[in-house]
Amino acid sequence: MGMGWCIGLIAVGAILTFAVDWQVDGMNVHLVGLILMVVGTIGTCAYVSVFKRRQVQPPSPAAPVVEEDRRYIR
């Protein structure tokens, strides 16, 4: 599940919870909205934690050190 799907779930859940006054027999629309918001929040947290873990890479020990020659012009 990508970041777009998670944000979409949060948005749809918020709409169902706060902006809809539907009455459906056998189903609580507000509870469904809350569940969608919770699932979207959990998905966003999981996606961010996995994405953050992928970004951290230690430098390889065989990488040469590059020193730049700095010239100051006056």
HTML snippet that shows the backbone in 3Dmol.js (N, CA, C, O; Angstrom):
<script src="https://3Dmol.org/build/3Dmol-min.js"></script>
<div id="view" style="width:600px;height:400px;position:relative"></div>
<script>
const pdb = `
ATOM      1  N   MET A   1       0.862  -1.168   0.000  1.00  0.00           N
ATOM      2  CA  MET A   1       0.000   0.000   0.000  1.00  0.00           C
ATOM      3  C   MET A   1       0.906   1.227   0.000  1.00  0.00           C
ATOM      4  O   MET A   1       1.764   1.364   0.872  1.00  0.00           O
ATOM      5  N   GLY A   2       0.724   2.102  -0.954  1.00  0.00           N
ATOM      6  CA  GLY A   2       1.560   3.280  -1.056  1.00  0.00           C
ATOM      7  C   GLY A   2       1.030   4.436  -0.231  1.00  0.00           C
ATOM      8  O   GLY A   2      -0.031   4.360   0.388  1.00  0.00           O
ATOM      9  N   MET A   3       1.802   5.503  -0.246  1.00  0.00           N
ATOM     10  CA  MET A   3       1.445   6.680   0.538  1.00  0.00           C
ATOM     11  C   MET A   3       0.145   7.306   0.028  1.00  0.00           C
ATOM     12  O   MET A   3      -0.644   7.821   0.820  1.00  0.00           O
ATOM     13  N   GLY A   4      -0.081   7.268  -1.272  1.00  0.00           N
ATOM     14  CA  GLY A   4      -1.317   7.829  -1.831  1.00  0.00           C
ATOM     15  C   GLY A   4      -2.568   7.100  -1.366  1.00  0.00           C
ATOM     16  O   GLY A   4      -3.583   7.723  -1.055  1.00  0.00           O
ATOM     17  N   TRP A   5      -2.485   5.761  -1.319  1.00  0.00           N
ATOM     18  CA  TRP A   5      -3.620   4.970  -0.840  1.00  0.00           C
ATOM     19  C   TRP A   5      -3.902   5.273   0.630  1.00  0.00           C
ATOM     20  O   TRP A   5      -5.059   5.374   1.037  1.00  0.00           O
ATOM     21  N   CYS A   6      -2.850   5.415   1.418  1.00  0.00           N
ATOM     22  CA  CYS A   6      -3.038   5.680   2.854  1.00  0.00           C
ATOM     23  C   CYS A   6      -3.706   7.035   3.078  1.00  0.00           C
ATOM     24  O   CYS A   6      -4.624   7.155   3.890  1.00  0.00           O
ATOM     25  N   ILE A   7      -3.248   8.039   2.363  1.00  0.00           N
ATOM     26  CA  ILE A   7      -3.851   9.369   2.497  1.00  0.00           C
ATOM     27  C   ILE A   7      -5.280   9.350   1.975  1.00  0.00           C
ATOM     28  O   ILE A   7      -6.153  10.024   2.524  1.00  0.00           O
ATOM     29  N   GLY A   8      -5.524   8.579   0.916  1.00  0.00           N
ATOM     30  CA  GLY A   8      -6.889   8.443   0.401  1.00  0.00           C
ATOM     31  C   GLY A   8      -7.822   7.787   1.407  1.00  0.00           C
ATOM     32  O   GLY A   8      -8.964   8.220   1.565  1.00  0.00           O
ATOM     33  N   LEU A   9      -7.348   6.742   2.095  1.00  0.00           N
ATOM     34  CA  LEU A   9      -8.160   6.106   3.129  1.00  0.00           C
ATOM     35  C   LEU A   9      -8.486   7.075   4.257  1.00  0.00           C
ATOM     36  O   LEU A   9      -9.610   7.096   4.758  1.00  0.00           O
ATOM     37  N   ILE A  10      -7.511   7.872   4.654  1.00  0.00           N
ATOM     38  CA  ILE A  10      -7.745   8.852   5.715  1.00  0.00           C
ATOM     39  C   ILE A  10      -8.789   9.874   5.260  1.00  0.00           C
ATOM     40  O   ILE A  10      -9.675  10.244   6.030  1.00  0.00           O
ATOM     41  N   ALA A  11      -8.683  10.326   4.014  1.00  0.00           N
ATOM     42  CA  ALA A  11      -9.626  11.326   3.502  1.00  0.00           C
ATOM     43  C   ALA A  11     -11.043  10.757   3.400  1.00  0.00           C
ATOM     44  O   ALA A  11     -12.002  11.407   3.814  1.00  0.00           O
ATOM     45  N   VAL A  12     -11.178   9.555   2.855  1.00  0.00           N
ATOM     46  CA  VAL A  12     -12.504   8.945   2.735  1.00  0.00           C
ATOM     47  C   VAL A  12     -13.095   8.674   4.111  1.00  0.00           C
ATOM     48  O   VAL A  12     -14.289   8.881   4.326  1.00  0.00           O
ATOM     49  N   GLY A  13     -12.270   8.214   5.039  1.00  0.00           N
ATOM     50  CA  GLY A  13     -12.739   7.977   6.403  1.00  0.00           C
ATOM     51  C   GLY A  13     -13.200   9.250   7.090  1.00  0.00           C
ATOM     52  O   GLY A  13     -14.199   9.248   7.809  1.00  0.00           O
ATOM     53  N   ALA A  14     -12.472  10.337   6.869  1.00  0.00           N
ATOM     54  CA  ALA A  14     -12.875  11.617   7.464  1.00  0.00           C
ATOM     55  C   ALA A  14     -14.189  12.109   6.861  1.00  0.00           C
ATOM     56  O   ALA A  14     -15.031  12.658   7.571  1.00  0.00           O
ATOM     57  N   ILE A  15     -14.362  11.918   5.575  1.00  0.00           N
ATOM     58  CA  ILE A  15     -15.620  12.325   4.936  1.00  0.00           C
ATOM     59  C   ILE A  15     -16.782  11.507   5.489  1.00  0.00           C
ATOM     60  O   ILE A  15     -17.835  12.059   5.807  1.00  0.00           O
ATOM     61  N   LEU A  16     -16.594  10.194   5.603  1.00  0.00           N
ATOM     62  CA  LEU A  16     -17.671   9.349   6.126  1.00  0.00           C
ATOM     63  C   LEU A  16     -17.975   9.665   7.592  1.00  0.00           C
ATOM     64  O   LEU A  16     -19.126   9.577   8.019  1.00  0.00           O
ATOM     65  N   THR A  17     -16.955  10.028   8.355  1.00  0.00           N
ATOM     66  CA  THR A  17     -17.163  10.279   9.786  1.00  0.00           C
ATOM     67  C   THR A  17     -17.776  11.641  10.042  1.00  0.00           C
ATOM     68  O   THR A  17     -18.711  11.756  10.835  1.00  0.00           O
ATOM     69  N   PHE A  18     -17.270  12.676   9.388  1.00  0.00           N
ATOM     70  CA  PHE A  18     -17.642  14.031   9.758  1.00  0.00           C
ATOM     71  C   PHE A  18     -18.612  14.731   8.805  1.00  0.00           C
ATOM     72  O   PHE A  18     -19.279  15.683   9.210  1.00  0.00           O
ATOM     73  N   ALA A  19     -18.707  14.288   7.555  1.00  0.00           N
ATOM     74  CA  ALA A  19     -19.484  15.059   6.589  1.00  0.00           C
ATOM     75  C   ALA A  19     -20.722  14.345   6.059  1.00  0.00           C
ATOM     76  O   ALA A  19     -21.453  14.918   5.251  1.00  0.00           O
ATOM     77  N   VAL A  20     -20.975  13.128   6.484  1.00  0.00           N
ATOM     78  CA  VAL A  20     -22.079  12.356   5.925  1.00  0.00           C
ATOM     79  C   VAL A  20     -23.122  12.106   7.008  1.00  0.00           C
ATOM     80  O   VAL A  20     -22.792  11.764   8.144  1.00  0.00           O
ATOM     81  N   ASP A  21     -24.382  12.284   6.637  1.00  0.00           N
ATOM     82  CA  ASP A  21     -25.489  12.022   7.560  1.00  0.00           C
ATOM     83  C   ASP A  21     -26.369  10.883   7.041  1.00  0.00           C
ATOM     84  O   ASP A  21     -27.589  10.916   7.203  1.00  0.00           O
ATOM     85  N   TRP A  22     -25.757   9.889   6.423  1.00  0.00           N
ATOM     86  CA  TRP A  22     -26.513   8.778   5.882  1.00  0.00           C
ATOM     87  C   TRP A  22     -26.950   7.840   6.992  1.00  0.00           C
ATOM     88  O   TRP A  22     -26.277   7.706   8.015  1.00  0.00           O
ATOM     89  N   GLN A  23     -28.074   7.202   6.777  1.00  0.00           N
ATOM     90  CA  GLN A  23     -28.558   6.162   7.678  1.00  0.00           C
ATOM     91  C   GLN A  23     -28.662   4.871   6.860  1.00  0.00           C
ATOM     92  O   GLN A  23     -29.489   4.769   5.954  1.00  0.00           O
ATOM     93  N   VAL A  24     -27.833   3.904   7.182  1.00  0.00           N
ATOM     94  CA  VAL A  24     -27.833   2.628   6.470  1.00  0.00           C
ATOM     95  C   VAL A  24     -28.230   1.554   7.467  1.00  0.00           C
ATOM     96  O   VAL A  24     -27.662   1.467   8.556  1.00  0.00           O
ATOM     97  N   ASP A  25     -29.205   0.735   7.093  1.00  0.00           N
ATOM     98  CA  ASP A  25     -29.655  -0.341   7.985  1.00  0.00           C
ATOM     99  C   ASP A  25     -28.558  -1.396   8.140  1.00  0.00           C
ATOM    100  O   ASP A  25     -28.048  -1.919   7.149  1.00  0.00           O
ATOM    101  N   GLY A  26     -28.202  -1.701   9.379  1.00  0.00           N
ATOM    102  CA  GLY A  26     -27.229  -2.742   9.656  1.00  0.00           C
ATOM    103  C   GLY A  26     -25.786  -2.305   9.578  1.00  0.00           C
ATOM    104  O   GLY A  26     -24.891  -3.139   9.720  1.00  0.00           O
ATOM    105  N   MET A  27     -25.517  -1.002   9.352  1.00  0.00           N
ATOM    106  CA  MET A  27     -24.141  -0.544   9.252  1.00  0.00           C
ATOM    107  C   MET A  27     -24.033   0.870   9.815  1.00  0.00           C
ATOM    108  O   MET A  27     -24.859   1.731   9.511  1.00  0.00           O
ATOM    109  N   ASN A  28     -23.035   1.097  10.616  1.00  0.00           N
ATOM    110  CA  ASN A  28     -22.778   2.418  11.166  1.00  0.00           C
ATOM    111  C   ASN A  28     -21.731   3.104  10.287  1.00  0.00           C
ATOM    112  O   ASN A  28     -20.558   2.733  10.315  1.00  0.00           O
ATOM    113  N   VAL A  29     -22.147   4.092   9.517  1.00  0.00           N
ATOM    114  CA  VAL A  29     -21.267   4.758   8.558  1.00  0.00           C
ATOM    115  C   VAL A  29     -20.142   5.496   9.280  1.00  0.00           C
ATOM    116  O   VAL A  29     -19.016   5.534   8.785  1.00  0.00           O
ATOM    117  N   HIS A  30     -20.424   6.073  10.422  1.00  0.00           N
ATOM    118  CA  HIS A  30     -19.404   6.809  11.167  1.00  0.00           C
ATOM    119  C   HIS A  30     -18.315   5.870  11.686  1.00  0.00           C
ATOM    120  O   HIS A  30     -17.138   6.229  11.699  1.00  0.00           O
ATOM    121  N   LEU A  31     -18.703   4.681  12.109  1.00  0.00           N
ATOM    122  CA  LEU A  31     -17.719   3.699  12.570  1.00  0.00           C
ATOM    123  C   LEU A  31     -16.855   3.212  11.410  1.00  0.00           C
ATOM    124  O   LEU A  31     -15.652   3.016  11.579  1.00  0.00           O
ATOM    125  N   VAL A  32     -17.445   3.017  10.255  1.00  0.00           N
ATOM    126  CA  VAL A  32     -16.671   2.620   9.071  1.00  0.00           C
ATOM    127  C   VAL A  32     -15.662   3.710   8.731  1.00  0.00           C
ATOM    128  O   VAL A  32     -14.524   3.407   8.372  1.00  0.00           O
ATOM    129  N   GLY A  33     -16.063   4.973   8.839  1.00  0.00           N
ATOM    130  CA  GLY A  33     -15.141   6.082   8.595  1.00  0.00           C
ATOM    131  C   GLY A  33     -13.989   6.101   9.578  1.00  0.00           C
ATOM    132  O   GLY A  33     -12.844   6.335   9.191  1.00  0.00           O
ATOM    133  N   LEU A  34     -14.282   5.857  10.849  1.00  0.00           N
ATOM    134  CA  LEU A  34     -13.215   5.810  11.856  1.00  0.00           C
ATOM    135  C   LEU A  34     -12.245   4.662  11.575  1.00  0.00           C
ATOM    136  O   LEU A  34     -11.032   4.823  11.711  1.00  0.00           O
ATOM    137  N   ILE A  35     -12.773   3.522  11.191  1.00  0.00           N
ATOM    138  CA  ILE A  35     -11.912   2.375  10.873  1.00  0.00           C
ATOM    139  C   ILE A  35     -11.008   2.689   9.689  1.00  0.00           C
ATOM    140  O   ILE A  35      -9.824   2.353   9.707  1.00  0.00           O
ATOM    141  N   LEU A  36     -11.553   3.326   8.664  1.00  0.00           N
ATOM    142  CA  LEU A  36     -10.737   3.692   7.503  1.00  0.00           C
ATOM    143  C   LEU A  36      -9.642   4.692   7.881  1.00  0.00           C
ATOM    144  O   LEU A  36      -8.519   4.598   7.386  1.00  0.00           O
ATOM    145  N   MET A  37      -9.962   5.637   8.746  1.00  0.00           N
ATOM    146  CA  MET A  37      -8.942   6.596   9.178  1.00  0.00           C
ATOM    147  C   MET A  37      -7.834   5.910   9.972  1.00  0.00           C
ATOM    148  O   MET A  37      -6.660   6.236   9.802  1.00  0.00           O
ATOM    149  N   VAL A  38      -8.193   4.972  10.829  1.00  0.00           N
ATOM    150  CA  VAL A  38      -7.184   4.258  11.618  1.00  0.00           C
ATOM    151  C   VAL A  38      -6.298   3.405  10.711  1.00  0.00           C
ATOM    152  O   VAL A  38      -5.078   3.385  10.875  1.00  0.00           O
ATOM    153  N   VAL A  39      -6.909   2.700   9.753  1.00  0.00           N
ATOM    154  CA  VAL A  39      -6.125   1.876   8.826  1.00  0.00           C
ATOM    155  C   VAL A  39      -5.200   2.749   7.983  1.00  0.00           C
ATOM    156  O   VAL A  39      -4.049   2.379   7.748  1.00  0.00           O
ATOM    157  N   GLY A  40      -5.685   3.894   7.529  1.00  0.00           N
ATOM    158  CA  GLY A  40      -4.840   4.812   6.763  1.00  0.00           C
ATOM    159  C   GLY A  40      -3.689   5.359   7.576  1.00  0.00           C
ATOM    160  O   GLY A  40      -2.580   5.503   7.061  1.00  0.00           O
ATOM    161  N   THR A  41      -3.935   5.668   8.850  1.00  0.00           N
ATOM    162  CA  THR A  41      -2.866   6.174   9.717  1.00  0.00           C
ATOM    163  C   THR A  41      -1.818   5.092   9.980  1.00  0.00           C
ATOM    164  O   THR A  41      -0.620   5.369   9.936  1.00  0.00           O
ATOM    165  N   ILE A  42      -2.257   3.875  10.250  1.00  0.00           N
ATOM    166  CA  ILE A  42      -1.312   2.774  10.470  1.00  0.00           C
ATOM    167  C   ILE A  42      -0.498   2.512   9.203  1.00  0.00           C
ATOM    168  O   ILE A  42       0.710   2.288   9.275  1.00  0.00           O
ATOM    169  N   GLY A  43      -1.149   2.539   8.060  1.00  0.00           N
ATOM    170  CA  GLY A  43      -0.441   2.337   6.790  1.00  0.00           C
ATOM    171  C   GLY A  43       0.573   3.430   6.519  1.00  0.00           C
ATOM    172  O   GLY A  43       1.667   3.152   6.028  1.00  0.00           O
ATOM    173  N   THR A  44       0.222   4.681   6.834  1.00  0.00           N
ATOM    174  CA  THR A  44       1.160   5.786   6.651  1.00  0.00           C
ATOM    175  C   THR A  44       2.368   5.629   7.554  1.00  0.00           C
ATOM    176  O   THR A  44       3.501   5.828   7.114  1.00  0.00           O
ATOM    177  N   CYS A  45       2.142   5.275   8.808  1.00  0.00           N
ATOM    178  CA  CYS A  45       3.260   5.075   9.742  1.00  0.00           C
ATOM    179  C   CYS A  45       4.159   3.930   9.277  1.00  0.00           C
ATOM    180  O   CYS A  45       5.384   4.048   9.328  1.00  0.00           O
ATOM    181  N   ALA A  46       3.573   2.837   8.829  1.00  0.00           N
ATOM    182  CA  ALA A  46       4.362   1.699   8.353  1.00  0.00           C
ATOM    183  C   ALA A  46       5.151   2.071   7.105  1.00  0.00           C
ATOM    184  O   ALA A  46       6.320   1.707   6.980  1.00  0.00           O
ATOM    185  N   TYR A  47       4.528   2.786   6.188  1.00  0.00           N
ATOM    186  CA  TYR A  47       5.214   3.184   4.961  1.00  0.00           C
ATOM    187  C   TYR A  47       6.383   4.104   5.261  1.00  0.00           C
ATOM    188  O   TYR A  47       7.464   3.936   4.697  1.00  0.00           O
ATOM    189  N   VAL A  48       6.180   5.075   6.144  1.00  0.00           N
ATOM    190  CA  VAL A  48       7.249   6.021   6.481  1.00  0.00           C
ATOM    191  C   VAL A  48       8.395   5.306   7.179  1.00  0.00           C
ATOM    192  O   VAL A  48       9.558   5.603   6.905  1.00  0.00           O
ATOM    193  N   SER A  49       8.095   4.367   8.078  1.00  0.00           N
ATOM    194  CA  SER A  49       9.172   3.674   8.785  1.00  0.00           C
ATOM    195  C   SER A  49       9.984   2.795   7.835  1.00  0.00           C
ATOM    196  O   SER A  49      11.207   2.731   7.956  1.00  0.00           O
ATOM    197  N   VAL A  50       9.325   2.117   6.891  1.00  0.00           N
ATOM    198  CA  VAL A  50      10.047   1.286   5.929  1.00  0.00           C
ATOM    199  C   VAL A  50      10.839   2.170   4.977  1.00  0.00           C
ATOM    200  O   VAL A  50      11.986   1.855   4.660  1.00  0.00           O
ATOM    201  N   PHE A  51      10.256   3.264   4.518  1.00  0.00           N
ATOM    202  CA  PHE A  51      10.944   4.164   3.599  1.00  0.00           C
ATOM    203  C   PHE A  51      12.149   4.794   4.276  1.00  0.00           C
ATOM    204  O   PHE A  51      13.196   4.947   3.648  1.00  0.00           O
ATOM    205  N   LYS A  52      12.022   5.160   5.542  1.00  0.00           N
ATOM    206  CA  LYS A  52      13.132   5.760   6.280  1.00  0.00           C
ATOM    207  C   LYS A  52      14.259   4.747   6.445  1.00  0.00           C
ATOM    208  O   LYS A  52      15.432   5.101   6.331  1.00  0.00           O
ATOM    209  N   ARG A  53      13.913   3.492   6.711  1.00  0.00           N
ATOM    210  CA  ARG A  53      14.920   2.456   6.884  1.00  0.00           C
ATOM    211  C   ARG A  53      15.662   2.202   5.576  1.00  0.00           C
ATOM    212  O   ARG A  53      16.855   1.899   5.598  1.00  0.00           O
ATOM    213  N   ARG A  54      14.986   2.318   4.449  1.00  0.00           N
ATOM    214  CA  ARG A  54      15.649   2.100   3.164  1.00  0.00           C
ATOM    215  C   ARG A  54      16.622   3.225   2.819  1.00  0.00           C
ATOM    216  O   ARG A  54      17.599   2.993   2.108  1.00  0.00           O
ATOM    217  N   GLN A  55      16.373   4.429   3.307  1.00  0.00           N
ATOM    218  CA  GLN A  55      17.214   5.565   2.976  1.00  0.00           C
ATOM    219  C   GLN A  55      18.554   5.536   3.717  1.00  0.00           C
ATOM    220  O   GLN A  55      19.530   6.099   3.222  1.00  0.00           O
ATOM    221  N   VAL A  56      18.626   4.907   4.872  1.00  0.00           N
ATOM    222  CA  VAL A  56      19.850   4.900   5.665  1.00  0.00           C
ATOM    223  C   VAL A  56      20.762   3.799   5.147  1.00  0.00           C
ATOM    224  O   VAL A  56      20.458   2.613   5.273  1.00  0.00           O
ATOM    225  N   GLN A  57      21.897   4.210   4.557  1.00  0.00           N
ATOM    226  CA  GLN A  57      22.861   3.258   4.046  1.00  0.00           C
ATOM    227  C   GLN A  57      24.248   3.680   4.523  1.00  0.00           C
ATOM    228  O   GLN A  57      24.668   4.810   4.275  1.00  0.00           O
ATOM    229  N   PRO A  58      24.950   2.799   5.194  1.00  0.00           N
ATOM    230  CA  PRO A  58      26.304   3.161   5.615  1.00  0.00           C
ATOM    231  C   PRO A  58      27.228   3.225   4.405  1.00  0.00           C
ATOM    232  O   PRO A  58      27.047   2.479   3.443  1.00  0.00           O
ATOM    233  N   PRO A  59      28.207   4.104   4.450  1.00  0.00           N
ATOM    234  CA  PRO A  59      29.124   4.186   3.308  1.00  0.00           C
ATOM    235  C   PRO A  59      29.967   2.917   3.218  1.00  0.00           C
ATOM    236  O   PRO A  59      30.315   2.313   4.233  1.00  0.00           O
ATOM    237  N   SER A  60      30.285   2.530   2.005  1.00  0.00           N
ATOM    238  CA  SER A  60      31.096   1.330   1.828  1.00  0.00           C
ATOM    239  C   SER A  60      32.529   1.613   2.277  1.00  0.00           C
ATOM    240  O   SER A  60      33.030   2.717   2.067  1.00  0.00           O
ATOM    241  N   PRO A  61      33.187   0.647   2.883  1.00  0.00           N
ATOM    242  CA  PRO A  61      34.535   0.883   3.402  1.00  0.00           C
ATOM    243  C   PRO A  61      35.572   1.058   2.298  1.00  0.00           C
ATOM    244  O   PRO A  61      36.635   1.623   2.559  1.00  0.00           O
ATOM    245  N   ALA A  62      35.309   0.599   1.084  1.00  0.00           N
ATOM    246  CA  ALA A  62      36.278   0.706   0.001  1.00  0.00           C
ATOM    247  C   ALA A  62      36.122   1.993  -0.805  1.00  0.00           C
ATOM    248  O   ALA A  62      36.812   2.173  -1.808  1.00  0.00           O
ATOM    249  N   ALA A  63      35.234   2.886  -0.388  1.00  0.00           N
ATOM    250  CA  ALA A  63      35.021   4.115  -1.144  1.00  0.00           C
ATOM    251  C   ALA A  63      36.204   5.058  -0.941  1.00  0.00           C
ATOM    252  O   ALA A  63      36.612   5.302   0.194  1.00  0.00           O
ATOM    253  N   PRO A  64      36.757   5.588  -2.027  1.00  0.00           N
ATOM    254  CA  PRO A  64      37.898   6.508  -1.878  1.00  0.00           C
ATOM    255  C   PRO A  64      37.438   7.866  -1.338  1.00  0.00           C
ATOM    256  O   PRO A  64      36.309   8.294  -1.578  1.00  0.00           O
ATOM    257  N   VAL A  65      38.305   8.513  -0.627  1.00  0.00           N
ATOM    258  CA  VAL A  65      38.019   9.833  -0.083  1.00  0.00           C
ATOM    259  C   VAL A  65      38.337  10.861  -1.154  1.00  0.00           C
ATOM    260  O   VAL A  65      39.444  10.885  -1.692  1.00  0.00           O
ATOM    261  N   VAL A  66      37.369  11.707  -1.460  1.00  0.00           N
ATOM    262  CA  VAL A  66      37.545  12.719  -2.494  1.00  0.00           C
ATOM    263  C   VAL A  66      37.775  14.066  -1.806  1.00  0.00           C
ATOM    264  O   VAL A  66      36.935  14.540  -1.041  1.00  0.00           O
ATOM    265  N   GLU A  67      38.922  14.668  -2.091  1.00  0.00           N
ATOM    266  CA  GLU A  67      39.213  15.991  -1.544  1.00  0.00           C
ATOM    267  C   GLU A  67      39.182  16.991  -2.686  1.00  0.00           C
ATOM    268  O   GLU A  67      39.800  16.787  -3.731  1.00  0.00           O
ATOM    269  N   GLU A  68      38.451  18.073  -2.467  1.00  0.00           N
ATOM    270  CA  GLU A  68      38.325  19.082  -3.505  1.00  0.00           C
ATOM    271  C   GLU A  68      39.451  20.099  -3.367  1.00  0.00           C
ATOM    272  O   GLU A  68      39.876  20.433  -2.262  1.00  0.00           O
ATOM    273  N   ASP A  69      39.916  20.575  -4.495  1.00  0.00           N
ATOM    274  CA  ASP A  69      40.932  21.609  -4.506  1.00  0.00           C
ATOM    275  C   ASP A  69      40.216  22.950  -4.437  1.00  0.00           C
ATOM    276  O   ASP A  69      39.516  23.340  -5.371  1.00  0.00           O
ATOM    277  N   ARG A  70      40.394  23.635  -3.349  1.00  0.00           N
ATOM    278  CA  ARG A  70      39.700  24.911  -3.159  1.00  0.00           C
ATOM    279  C   ARG A  70      40.621  26.057  -3.548  1.00  0.00           C
ATOM    280  O   ARG A  70      41.726  26.196  -3.024  1.00  0.00           O
ATOM    281  N   ARG A  71      40.151  26.854  -4.456  1.00  0.00           N
ATOM    282  CA  ARG A  71      40.903  28.015  -4.900  1.00  0.00           C
ATOM    283  C   ARG A  71      40.118  29.254  -4.565  1.00  0.00           C
ATOM    284  O   ARG A  71      38.948  29.370  -4.930  1.00  0.00           O
ATOM    285  N   TYR A  72      40.729  30.158  -3.891  1.00  0.00           N
ATOM    286  CA  TYR A  72      40.067  31.392  -3.480  1.00  0.00           C
ATOM    287  C   TYR A  72      40.573  32.521  -4.371  1.00  0.00           C
ATOM    288  O   TYR A  72      41.771  32.800  -4.425  1.00  0.00           O
ATOM    289  N   ILE A  73      39.660  33.149  -5.052  1.00  0.00           N
ATOM    290  CA  ILE A  73      39.976  34.254  -5.944  1.00  0.00           C
ATOM    291  C   ILE A  73      39.692  35.559  -5.213  1.00  0.00           C
ATOM    292  O   ILE A  73      38.595  35.783  -4.701  1.00  0.00           O
ATOM    293  N   ARG A  74      40.718  36.417  -5.178  1.00  0.00           N
ATOM    294  CA  ARG A  74      40.553  37.722  -4.509  1.00  0.00           C
ATOM    295  C   ARG A  74      40.555  38.845  -5.488  1.00  0.00           C
ATOM    296  O   ARG A  74      40.427  40.005  -5.098  1.00  0.00           O
TER     297      ARG A  74
END
`;
const viewer = $3Dmol.createViewer("view");
viewer.addModel(pdb, "pdb");
viewer.setStyle({}, {cartoon: {color: "spectrum"}});
viewer.zoomTo();
viewer.render();
</script>
